[in-house]
């Protein structure tokens, strides 16, 4: 089992979707995962933010973030 720290530093939908997606994948494979928001990424801590905006690949941050929250993956700001 490995330890992963995913850092989101941009206020970009695509960056957030990938960060949350990779964190979910690592966690489902049994790895220890932490997510940390810095710089522009802190805007993703806003609970009223629209997480359903699609990326160019058709997914959205809301496809992955609820899993992280439900499974109590640590998310720091």
GIFENVEN-V816871 format. One record per helix or strand. SS is the DSSP state (@ for helix, = for strand). FROM is the first residue (numbers start at 1). LEN is the number of residues. Records with the same first field share a line. If there is no record, write none. Layout:
BEGIN
SS=FROM-LEN, FROM-LEN
END
This chain:
BEGIN
==3-6, 32-6, 74-3
@=13-16, 39-7, 61-3, 65-6
END
